[in-house]
Amino acid sequence: MTPAAIKPAISFDDLTKVDIRVGTIIEVLEVAKSDKLMKLIVDFGDHQRSILAGIKQERANPQEIAGKQALFVVNLPERKMAGELSQGMLFDIGYEDKLTPCLASPEHTVPNGTRAG
């Protein structure tokens, strides 16, 4: 793999606007109207969210991520896709570089809702 060019510089203030938190994926569900999306039910400690992720074709068994902690962007506007509402975005590693994606996750268990940064 040849690493992609680095994107243009942003300010530190821009970076602090992104709210990235740890959540535990408690359920992975099919999205009937999509051949790419799976619906993740994610526990953020004080609440749960439904987050759609395009992982159906990336993994032989998307269910394997149930029970795992991962990083999520939680302050994006809600978005309807394939008839379902997504309340955030899964952070994964590799997809943009056409590699088999993997979860961005803490090296040991931390409380759900813990902020990254």
Buried (B, 14 or more C-beta within 10 A) or exposed (E): EEEEEEEEEEEEEEEEEEBBBBBBBBBBBEBEEBEBBBBBBBBBEEEBBBBBBBBBEBBEEBEEBBEEBBBBBBEBEEEEBBEBEBBBBBBBBBBEEEEEBBBBBEEEEEEBBBEBE
